[in-house]
């Protein structure tokens, strides 16, 4: 069975004013060398071009200062506590996991619809870059572990994506932004409910692709494939069969807990905290001391916020919540054909699972431990990036809370390029500068300074 990479992954705080710092680019670090004890002060994207065609620039506006601010937060919040030189996997972790965390929290708190540094367009540019780098990295990792050259096209690069490739994403993001900024209260509440499914049941039946069914489809598809890469027979093989592979228990098979019919309900043990293993046994049972993967850090702030909103809606608006999940009636009591969210989730989950169990080219069994840890991290944090807006949209629609609905739409908008730009980049590893880079070199290096 053959499949193109592009067919894979169907769903897959304003900048603070900080005093200038002395900046130092360490070329040795770009190849995994020491950071010499210096702190991260920014990111050098000069040799890692990401396409921003004119249509996309209407909704994505790159701001280097905003990127550097988030990089400094990564150092303060996480990297400075590792007590070791940073490496290529830390650079990838910054892009694939950390960048989305403050952006979605900012949107959930209602800080994305302002002007200047608070504009969501600046956030969308960064998450577009996250998705694009992720697609390049994953495609090249597949080639690397299939023993295919990742730089064979260096002298004859292929064309990059065209403006038309971004038309659909640009239109979707523009609609979300315009509705959240200027829509009436009723329009924005309806849009939040619409985002859950992305269409009605007839739309789903006609296109036959569960992953296109809004937040629930993208969330559940990624839950399915993330679960598949964590359990046998798809996870990376351990030593001695795979000398550089992960142990049989790290990452734990229960790195997250979900169910096929779950409606945005996955949960995440905080495996980065060693105390977790004393209260919740990794699967399979591991020898002590258990060494958790540092990237698996539990629920992100945006998800903690959305869970609280959903819990409140379950307590105060249970009937409306039940109506929205069932999808049989609109808020006015009229009969509709929207589809039960649990049924739509199960359909997308099955597709995500089938991808990893039925497509030979999607084989991560020979991957080494650092690369496997990263693909698990990327997968789990993408699930959370879809789960948080799903919970927020569900809660806002049930409570008829227009303010929360506007924020939920912006949180969903932040998630969209995470997956869509990933898909666009997945087959572009031989285009432009990336034709000369291997997977690890495809990720922009940090800049260090005093």
RODO-2510 file (C-alpha; in nm, 4 decimals, decimal comma):
residues 450
     n   res          X          Y          Z
     1     x     0,0000     0,0000     0,0000
     2     x     0,1577     0,3304    -0,1057
     3     x     0,0759     0,6705     0,0302
     4     x     0,2277     1,0125    -0,0182
     5     x     0,3488     1,1936     0,2872
     6     x     0,1090     1,4716     0,2101
     7     x    -0,1768     1,2313     0,2706
     8     x    -0,0404     1,1653     0,6182
     9     x    -0,1622     1,3599     0,9228
    10     x    -0,5040     1,4639     0,8087
    11     x    -0,5546     1,6651     1,1110
    12     x    -0,1843     1,6199     1,2321
    13     x     0,1132     3,7462     2,6093
    14     x     0,2249     4,0194     2,3821
    15     x     0,5973     4,0622     2,3372
    16     x     0,7493     4,2163     2,6483
    17     x     0,9903     4,5065     2,6231
    18     x     1,3266     4,3614     2,7169
    19     x     1,6519     4,5535     2,7320
    20     x     1,8946     4,4810     2,4478
    21     x     2,1372     4,1981     2,5169
    22     x     2,4697     4,1122     2,3632
    23     x     2,3989     3,8491     2,0979
    24     x     2,6380     3,5736     1,9977
    25     x     2,5868     3,3138     1,7271
    26     x     2,7678     2,9929     1,8123
    27     x     2,8230     2,8039     1,4880
    28     x     2,9487     2,5005     1,6770
    29     x     2,6165     2,4811     1,8561
    30     x     2,4363     2,4559     1,5230
    31     x     2,6002     2,1161     1,4919
    32     x     2,5151     2,0159     1,8482
    33     x     2,8114     2,1809     2,0214
    34     x     2,8186     2,3436     2,3621
    35     x     2,6276     2,6616     2,4425
    36     x     2,9205     2,7572     2,6708
    37     x     2,6844     2,8308     2,9581
    38     x     2,5231     3,1266     2,7825
    39     x     2,1499     3,1911     2,7835
    40     x     1,9206     3,1792     2,4819
    41     x     1,8477     3,5291     2,3569
    42     x     1,6832     3,4531     2,0236
    43     x     1,6564     3,2301     1,7166
    44     x     1,8383     3,2633     1,3847
    45     x     1,5946     3,1896     1,1010
    46     x     1,8039     3,3572     0,8303
    47     x     1,9025     3,0266     0,6652
    48     x     1,5698     2,8519     0,7209
    49     x     1,3234     3,0200     0,4856
    50     x     0,9533     2,9560     0,5334
    51     x     0,7175     3,0706     0,2554
    52     x     0,4982     3,3688     0,3354
    53     x     0,3245     3,4352     0,0018
    54     x     0,1109     3,7508    -0,0334
    55     x    -0,2170     3,5780     0,0509
    56     x    -0,0738     3,4288     0,3716
    57     x     0,0810     3,7610     0,4744
    58     x    -0,2685     3,9004     0,5216
    59     x    -0,3099     3,6774     0,8260
    60     x     0,0504     3,5869     0,9192
    61     x     0,2960     3,8656     1,0040
    62     x     0,6391     3,7533     1,1192
    63     x     0,7900     3,9463     1,4098
    64     x     1,1496     3,8516     1,4996
    65     x     1,1277     4,0276     1,8369
    66     x     0,8221     3,8201     1,9340
    67     x     1,0008     3,4987     1,8369
    68     x     1,3075     3,6002     2,0383
    69     x     1,0881     3,6773     2,3389
    70     x     0,9395     3,3277     2,3332
    71     x     1,2888     3,1785     2,2931
    72     x     1,4014     3,3619     2,6068
    73     x     1,0989     3,2255     2,7894
    74     x     1,1951     2,8763     2,6781
    75     x     1,5344     2,9283     2,8385
    76     x     1,3906     3,0699     3,1605
    77     x     1,1021     2,8225     3,1913
    78     x     1,2722     2,5048     3,0783
    79     x     1,6108     2,4880     2,9060
    80     x     1,8132     2,6595     3,1788
    81     x     1,7061     2,3864     3,4225
    82     x     1,8436     2,0979     3,2145
    83     x     2,1980     2,1558     3,3462
    84     x     2,3608     2,0337     3,0258
    85     x     2,4606     2,1714     2,6864
    86     x     2,1628     2,2007     2,4545
    87     x     2,1495     2,0022     2,1314
    88     x     1,9579     1,9634     1,8058
    89     x     1,6715     1,7865     1,9829
    90     x     1,6253     2,0823     2,2167
    91     x     1,5959     2,3119     1,9161
    92     x     1,3290     2,0850     1,7728
    93     x     1,1538     2,0655     2,1092
    94     x     1,1403     2,4445     2,1207
    95     x     0,9614     2,4614     1,7862
    96     x     0,7450     2,1501     1,8037
    97     x     0,6303     2,1817     2,1626
    98     x     0,7089     2,5073     2,3328
    99     x     0,6227     2,7775     2,0787
   100     x     0,2535     2,6860     2,0713
   101     x     0,2211     2,6896     2,4519
   102     x     0,2328     3,0678     2,5168
   103     x     0,0476     3,1436     2,1924
   104     x    -0,2564     2,9322     2,2811
   105     x    -0,2560     3,0465     2,6428
   106     x    -0,2495     3,4068     2,5199
   107     x    -0,5484     3,3414     2,2929
   108     x    -0,7429     3,1594     2,5643
   109     x    -0,6940     3,4553     2,7990
   110     x    -0,8356     3,6966     2,5420
   111     x    -0,5097     3,8716     2,4568
   112     x    -0,4910     3,7944     2,0842
   113     x    -0,7461     4,0264     1,9267
   114     x    -0,5758     4,3547     2,0097
   115     x    -0,3423     4,5717     1,8050
   116     x     0,0342     4,6061     1,7744
   117     x     0,2258     4,3305     1,9520
   118     x    -0,0983     4,1700     2,0661
   119     x    -0,2299     4,0989     1,7192
   120     x    -0,3040     3,7344     1,6533
   121     x    -0,1440     3,7698     1,3092
   122     x     0,1992     3,7716     1,4794
   123     x     0,1129     3,4504     1,6607
   124     x    -0,0153     3,2851     1,3433
   125     x     0,3143     3,3557     1,1665
   126     x     0,5058     3,1664     1,4342
   127     x     0,2712     2,8687     1,4422
   128     x     0,2886     2,8556     1,0619
   129     x     0,6667     2,8252     1,0978
   130     x     0,6211     2,5539     1,3620
   131     x     0,4077     2,3496     1,1253
   132     x     0,6397     2,4038     0,8308
   133     x     0,9558     2,3063     1,0161
   134     x     0,7709     2,0074     1,1613
   135     x     0,6721     1,8819     0,8171
   136     x     1,0252     1,9178     0,6803
   137     x     1,1751     1,7483     0,9873
   138     x     0,9359     1,4531     0,9891
   139     x     0,9697     1,3856     0,6173
   140     x     1,3474     1,3870     0,6388
   141     x     1,3441     1,1666     0,9490
   142     x     1,1419     0,9080     0,7601
   143     x     1,3992     0,9191     0,4793
   144     x     1,6874     0,9008     0,7262
   145     x     1,5640     0,5851     0,8952
   146     x     1,4617     0,4299     0,5651
   147     x     1,8293     0,4763     0,4665
   148     x     1,7385     0,7217     0,1923
   149     x     1,9470     1,0301     0,1214
   150     x     1,8087     1,3490     0,2737
   151     x     2,0321     1,5764     0,0625
   152     x     2,0400     1,4072    -0,2794
   153     x     1,8653     1,7069    -0,4390
   154     x     2,1014     1,9664    -0,2914
   155     x     2,2362     2,0772    -0,6310
   156     x     1,8982     2,0586    -0,8054
   157     x     1,6334     2,1680    -0,5517
   158     x     1,2697     2,1134    -0,6348
   159     x     1,0151     2,3989    -0,6428
   160     x     0,8666     2,5098    -0,3142
   161     x     0,4961     2,5531    -0,2384
   162     x     0,2943     2,7947    -0,4484
   163     x     0,0670     3,0753    -0,3383
   164     x    -0,2308     2,8561    -0,4248
   165     x    -0,1174     2,5973    -0,1696
   166     x    -0,2026     2,8475     0,1036
   167     x    -0,5379     2,9679    -0,0322
   168     x    -0,7573     2,7411     0,1772
   169     x    -0,5679     2,8025     0,5023
   170     x    -0,5604     3,1782     0,4432
   171     x    -0,9349     3,1922     0,3777
   172     x    -1,0129     2,9852     0,6864
   173     x    -0,7910     3,1944     0,9133
   174     x    -0,9280     3,5217     0,7733
   175     x    -1,2843     3,4088     0,8395
   176     x    -1,1989     3,3107     1,1968
   177     x    -1,0226     3,6407     1,2665
   178     x    -1,2985     3,8543     1,1121
   179     x    -1,5698     3,6677     1,3011
   180     x    -1,3868     3,6877     1,6333
   181     x    -1,3058     4,0568     1,5921
   182     x    -1,6210     4,1918     1,4283
   183     x    -1,8940     3,9286     1,4429
   184     x    -2,2089     3,9733     1,6497
   185     x    -2,2464     3,7776     1,9701
   186     x    -2,4788     3,5306     1,7982
   187     x    -2,2461     3,4908     1,4989
   188     x    -1,9439     3,4188     1,7129
   189     x    -2,1281     3,1650     1,9314
   190     x    -2,2552     2,9864     1,6209
   191     x    -1,9014     2,9897     1,4776
   192     x    -1,7646     2,8273     1,7936
   193     x    -2,0155     2,5435     1,7636
   194     x    -1,9511     2,5119     1,3897
   195     x    -1,5761     2,4778     1,4565
   196     x    -1,6373     2,1592     1,6544
   197     x    -1,7480     1,9667     1,3434
   198     x    -1,6417     2,1860     1,0536
   199     x    -1,9662     2,0965     0,8778
   200     x    -2,2730     1,8811     0,9305
   201     x    -2,3148     1,5063     0,8983
   202     x    -2,4035     1,5329     0,5299
   203     x    -2,0697     1,7054     0,4685
   204     x    -1,8897     1,4226     0,6457
   205     x    -2,0773     1,1537     0,4548
   206     x    -2,0114     1,3228     0,1223
   207     x    -1,6362     1,3691     0,1623
   208     x    -1,5751     1,0487     0,3569
   209     x    -1,2744     1,1952     0,5374
   210     x    -1,3319     1,2113     0,9153
   211     x    -1,0246     1,4276     0,9651
   212     x    -1,1926     1,7145     0,7792
   213     x    -1,4694     1,7219     1,0348
   214     x    -1,3537     2,0232     1,2340
   215     x    -1,1759     2,0161     1,5675
   216     x    -1,3215     1,6800     1,6684
   217     x    -1,1926     1,5133     1,3509
   218     x    -0,8419     1,6537     1,3727
   219     x    -0,8210     1,5885     1,7477
   220     x    -0,9428     1,2287     1,7292
   221     x    -0,7326     1,1405     1,4232
   222     x    -0,4212     1,2521     1,6063
   223     x    -0,5293     1,0709     1,9224
   224     x    -0,5530     0,7553     1,7119
   225     x    -0,2128     0,7797     1,5515
   226     x    -0,0413     0,9000     1,8705
   227     x    -0,1796     0,5999     2,0544
   228     x    -0,0612     0,3764     1,7704
   229     x     0,2998     0,4963     1,7809
   230     x     0,3146     0,4428     2,1578
   231     x     0,2014     0,0797     2,1690
   232     x     0,3304    -0,2323     1,9943
   233     x     0,3692    -0,3107     1,7172
   234     x     0,4468     0,0380     1,5911
   235     x     0,6663     0,2062     1,8498
   236     x     1,0409     0,2303     1,7948
   237     x     1,2131    -0,0974     1,8731
   238     x     1,4286    -0,1158     2,1872
   239     x     1,7838    -0,2526     2,2080
   240     x     1,9281    -0,4936     2,1113
   241     x     1,7070    -0,5156     1,8000
   242     x     1,7503    -0,1396     1,7582
   243     x     2,0772    -0,0466     1,9364
   244     x     1,9961     0,3247     1,9636
   245     x     1,6243     0,2802     2,0235
   246     x     1,4204     0,3686     2,3326
   247     x     1,3666     0,1334     2,6228
   248     x     1,0438    -0,0674     2,6216
   249     x     0,8885     0,1716     2,8757
   250     x     1,0186     0,5172     2,7839
   251     x     0,8195     0,7030     2,6650
   252     x     0,5577     0,5095     2,8642
   253     x     0,2793     0,3533     2,6638
   254     x     0,0415     0,5503     2,8883
   255     x     0,2020     0,8858     2,8047
   256     x    -0,1549     0,9962     2,7549
   257     x    -0,4905     0,8368     2,8311
   258     x    -0,7779     0,8531     2,5849
   259     x    -1,0587     0,6547     2,4290
   260     x    -1,1726     0,6244     2,0670
   261     x    -1,5083     0,7901     2,1346
   262     x    -1,3668     1,0574     2,3627
   263     x    -1,4884     1,4134     2,3122
   264     x    -1,1746     1,6195     2,3786
   265     x    -1,1100     1,4236     2,6993
   266     x    -0,7499     1,2938     2,6776
   267     x    -0,5395     1,3333     2,9926
   268     x    -0,1627     1,3481     3,0408
   269     x     0,0486     1,2214     3,3315
   270     x     0,3255     1,4659     3,4174
   271     x     0,6034     1,2219     3,3349
   272     x     0,8653     1,4965     3,3431
   273     x     0,8060     1,5024     3,7190
   274     x     0,9805     1,1978     3,8741
   275     x     0,7159     1,1877     4,1469
   276     x     0,4575     1,0817     3,8894
   277     x     0,6110     0,7353     3,8589
   278     x     0,5644     0,6800     4,2315
   279     x     0,1909     0,7453     4,2033
   280     x     0,1182     0,6174     3,8544
   281     x     0,3094     0,3232     3,7166
   282     x     0,4443     0,3548     3,3626
   283     x     0,3339     0,0826     3,1225
   284     x     0,4980    -0,1580     3,0961
   285     x     0,6396    -0,1518     3,4529
   286     x     0,9887    -0,0067     3,4502
   287     x     1,2941    -0,0667     3,6655
   288     x     1,3759     0,2030     3,9131
   289     x     1,4715     0,4765     3,8991
   290     x     1,2334     0,5671     3,6207
   291     x     1,3781     0,8339     3,3897
   292     x     1,0923     1,0200     3,2196
   293     x     1,1195     1,1885     2,8830
   294     x     1,1615     1,5581     2,9696
   295     x     0,9359     1,6741     2,6847
   296     x     0,6282     1,4978     2,8263
   297     x     0,5257     1,7711     3,0651
   298     x     0,1548     1,7063     3,1127
   299     x    -0,1264     1,9435     3,0171
   300     x    -0,0324     2,2837     2,8747
   301     x    -0,1717     2,6057     3,0338
   302     x    -0,4299     2,6605     2,7583
   303     x    -0,5677     2,3131     2,8197
   304     x    -0,5870     2,3688     3,1929
   305     x    -0,7860     2,6860     3,1255
   306     x    -1,0194     2,5165     2,8772
   307     x    -1,0801     2,2233     3,1129
   308     x    -1,1957     2,4644     3,3806
   309     x    -1,4357     2,6291     3,1363
   310     x    -1,5713     2,2930     3,0254
   311     x    -1,6184     2,1775     3,3848
   312     x    -1,8148     2,4949     3,4567
   313     x    -2,0331     2,4368     3,1504
   314     x    -2,0960     2,0769     3,2587
   315     x    -2,2135     2,2061     3,5953
   316     x    -2,4272     2,5016     3,4834
   317     x    -2,5263     2,4217     3,1231
   318     x    -2,5498     2,0424     3,1155
   319     x    -2,8546     2,0317     2,8870
   320     x    -2,6975     2,2611     2,6267
   321     x    -2,3737     2,0658     2,6417
   322     x    -2,5605     1,7411     2,5816
   323     x    -2,7479     1,8965     2,2877
   324     x    -2,4275     2,0162     2,1226
   325     x    -2,2517     1,6820     2,1659
   326     x    -2,5468     1,4912     2,0198
   327     x    -2,5801     1,7281     1,7244
   328     x    -2,9504     1,6602     1,6603
   329     x    -3,0909     2,0071     1,7310
   330     x    -2,9649     2,3622     1,6987
   331     x    -2,9853     2,6152     1,9802
   332     x    -3,3312     2,7183     1,8605
   333     x    -3,4692     2,3638     1,8830
   334     x    -3,4715     2,3028     1,5090
   335     x    -3,3788     1,9556     1,3839
   336     x    -3,0360     1,9403     1,2196
   337     x    -2,8081     1,6670     1,0874
   338     x    -2,4754     1,7415     1,2521
   339     x    -2,3571     1,4056     1,3817
   340     x    -2,2794     1,2954     1,7345
   341     x    -1,9353     1,4189     1,8389
   342     x    -1,8492     1,0812     1,9922
   343     x    -1,9328     0,9014     1,6670
   344     x    -1,7294     1,1475     1,4617
   345     x    -1,4411     1,1056     1,7058
   346     x    -1,4461     0,7285     1,6710
   347     x    -1,4400     0,7470     1,2912
   348     x    -1,1393     0,9810     1,2895
   349     x    -0,9625     0,7780     1,5595
   350     x    -0,9942     0,4667     1,3452
   351     x    -0,8395     0,6442     1,0459
   352     x    -0,5494     0,7730     1,2559
   353     x    -0,4859     0,4263     1,3932
   354     x    -0,5036     0,2675     1,0483
   355     x    -0,2395     0,5052     0,9145
   356     x     0,0252     0,3641     1,1458
   357     x    -0,0879     0,0034     1,1275
   358     x    -0,1408    -0,0216     0,7524
   359     x     0,1062     0,2084     0,5722
   360     x     0,4556     0,0550     0,5336
   361     x     0,6325     0,3867     0,4696
   362     x     0,5159     0,5251     0,8052
   363     x     0,7573     0,3092     0,9984
   364     x     0,9232     0,4491     1,3097
   365     x     1,0431     0,1137     1,4432
   366     x     1,4081     0,1804     1,3433
   367     x     1,4111     0,5338     1,4904
   368     x     1,6629     0,6204     1,7610
   369     x     1,5485     0,7227     2,1074
   370     x     1,5889     1,1046     2,0736
   371     x     1,3990     1,1088     1,7433
   372     x     1,1274     0,8793     1,8792
   373     x     1,0915     1,0936     2,1913
   374     x     1,0456     1,3976     1,9685
   375     x     0,7813     1,2453     1,7410
   376     x     0,5869     1,1365     2,0496
   377     x     0,6235     1,4864     2,1921
   378     x     0,5167     1,6514     1,8658
   379     x     0,2178     1,4196     1,8423
   380     x     0,0987     1,4665     2,2000
   381     x     0,1358     1,8415     2,1968
   382     x    -0,0507     1,8625     1,8677
   383     x    -0,3326     1,6629     2,0284
   384     x    -0,3374     1,9186     2,3105
   385     x    -0,3309     2,2055     2,0596
   386     x    -0,6542     2,0693     1,9093
   387     x    -0,8050     1,9625     2,2416
   388     x    -0,7834     2,3021     2,4130
   389     x    -0,9833     2,4947     2,1478
   390     x    -1,2237     2,2007     2,1210
   391     x    -1,3052     2,2174     2,4903
   392     x    -1,3213     2,5975     2,4806
   393     x    -1,5571     2,6053     2,1806
   394     x    -1,7768     2,3391     2,3378
   395     x    -1,7984     2,5293     2,6668
   396     x    -1,8592     2,8696     2,5053
   397     x    -2,1346     2,7366     2,2780
   398     x    -2,3079     2,5597     2,5671
   399     x    -2,2941     2,8688     2,7880
   400     x    -2,3771     3,1098     2,5003
   401     x    -2,0747     3,3094     2,6146
   402     x    -1,9702     3,5328     2,3263
   403     x    -1,6518     3,6608     2,4910
   404     x    -1,5287     3,3072     2,5532
   405     x    -1,6338     3,2070     2,2014
   406     x    -1,4163     3,4811     2,0495
   407     x    -1,1181     3,3591     2,2499
   408     x    -1,1938     2,9968     2,1629
   409     x    -1,1984     3,0801     1,7914
   410     x    -0,8583     3,2452     1,8230
   411     x    -0,7239     2,9441     2,0125
   412     x    -0,8508     2,7227     1,7291
   413     x    -0,6941     2,9571     1,4716
   414     x    -0,3561     2,9196     1,6440
   415     x    -0,3852     2,5412     1,6059
   416     x    -0,4773     2,5433     1,2364
   417     x    -0,1355     2,6166     1,0759
   418     x     0,0222     2,3712     1,3220
   419     x    -0,1349     2,0960     1,1112
   420     x    -0,2000     2,2607     0,7740
   421     x     0,1472     2,4110     0,7248
   422     x     0,2866     2,0755     0,8367
   423     x     0,0989     1,9072     0,5529
   424     x     0,2160     2,1652     0,2992
   425     x     0,5802     2,1153     0,4032
   426     x     0,5728     1,7370     0,4318
   427     x     0,6745     1,6767     0,0702
   428     x     0,8945     1,9903     0,0437
   429     x     1,2155     1,8603     0,2013
   430     x     1,3863     1,8727    -0,1392
   431     x     1,2920     2,2345    -0,2106
   432     x     1,5059     2,5439    -0,1663
   433     x     1,7581     2,5475     0,1169
   434     x     1,6078     2,2363     0,2750
   435     x     1,7362     2,0224    -0,0116
   436     x     2,0825     2,0621     0,1425
   437     x     1,9803     1,9989     0,5046
   438     x     1,9303     1,6780     0,6939
   439     x     1,6421     1,6573     0,9418
   440     x     1,8218     1,8061     1,2417
   441     x     1,9807     2,0855     1,0370
   442     x     1,6331     2,1844     0,9114
   443     x     1,5528     2,3391     1,2504
   444     x     1,6785     2,6974     1,3083
   445     x     1,9503     2,7305     1,5734
   446     x     1,9286     2,9364     1,8910
   447     x     2,1272     3,2535     1,9401
   448     x     2,3149     3,2756     2,2688
   449     x     2,4284     3,5827     2,4563
   450     x     2,5143     3,7280     2,7957
***
